[in-house]
Amino acid sequence: MTGRRPVAMFAMTAENVPRIFPPDTLARLRELVDIDLSALAGDFTDPRVRARLADTEILITGWGCPVLDTGTLDALPRLRAVLHAAGSVKSFATPEVWERGIVVCSAAAANALPVAEYTLAMILLAGKNVFAHRERLRAERAFPHDGTLPATGNFGRRVGVVGASRIGRRLIELLRPLDLEVGLTDPFVDEAAADALGVPLLPLDKLLSGSDIVTLHAPQTPQTRHLIGRRELALMPAGSVLVNTARGSLVDHDALVEALRAGRLSAILDVTDPEPLPADSPLYDLPNAFLTPHLAGSQGNELARLGLSVLAETERLLSGEAPQFRIGREDLERTA
């Protein structure tokens, strides 16, 4: 793909293109590839899109990309690369994409940063017991009578990271300068890799029982469904906090509600199962549950970082360099 501008196509919802590719990034991308904004594939059966598929060599995908099934791939005989301007490719990339030798890359590393930043913020707020103190202040309209908060503070807090994903690893980097004790559990990580990250590798049960704050960064797979259930929640010390920015299915919500109602734990949930929760879910009203609407990942001005990641990957691809963020089919088992 050298000597001329290869034909490219956006495959995502129309509103996401200007959010991810603001004018300056889009202009730089168009210097590299021949891309027609009027043929935007929110639907591969659209006649304007269909007419351009045969010449398309690079597919720039994002949220809302249709499934790349056999029929669609047959209509894309020249397709050489799928560059995903978001995180997971599981929703649209079928095994046949890899079987045909198509390069798949993802901006997951760029999307990992805001999730890690959100998680860091929540860990520090949880260590300060901010959410409970806010509820108390709203109820009593006064500071504690003795002016002391002995159960509050981040010095020496034990943080357990479940999953050495891109987000988990980035979070460990962000936690490193702080006076926290950080541990890791991940079945795909060995002692040498954990040493390189600068954290001890622990079995899940030991990590749960020895952490003040547990944060989830494992992928959604059949093996990780309800990874944190009634037994695992019971292992967590009284007063500890569970943070989930990964996937809602990692936690058994019925068991979590029981633990929260008993007052043993607190939870910070950016993801739930289902999503959003039903209007009558008790998690909305429990004072020790803090919910946010799946916003830890790239939002607002952070979306532009995804476009820059795809732009850099396009430059590498066209210059003959190896892609930096290539996704192999085998990686799907270990990614969100």
Secondary structure as UniProt FT lines:
FT   STRAND          7..11
FT   TURN            14..15
FT   HELIX           16..20
FT   HELIX           23..32
FT   STRAND          34..35
FT   TURN            37..38
FT   TURN            44..45
FT   HELIX           47..53
FT   TURN            54..55
FT   STRAND          58..61
FT   TURN            63..64
FT   HELIX           70..74
FT   TURN            77..78
FT   STRAND          81..84
FT   TURN            90..92
FT   HELIX           95..99
FT   TURN            100..101
FT   STRAND          103..106
FT   HELIX           108..127
FT   TURN            128..129
FT   HELIX           130..140
FT   TURN            145..146
FT   TURN            150..151
FT   TURN            155..156
FT   STRAND          158..162
FT   HELIX           166..175
FT   TURN            176..177
FT   STRAND          181..185
FT   TURN            187..188
FT   HELIX           191..197
FT   HELIX           204..209
FT   STRAND          213..216
FT   TURN            222..226
FT   HELIX           230..235
FT   TURN            238..239
FT   STRAND          241..244
FT   HELIX           248..250
FT   HELIX           253..261
FT   TURN            262..263
FT   STRAND          266..269
FT   TURN            279..280
FT   HELIX           282..284
FT   TURN            287..288
FT   STRAND          289..291
FT   HELIX           300..302
FT   HELIX           303..318
FT   TURN            319..320
FT   HELIX           329..334
//
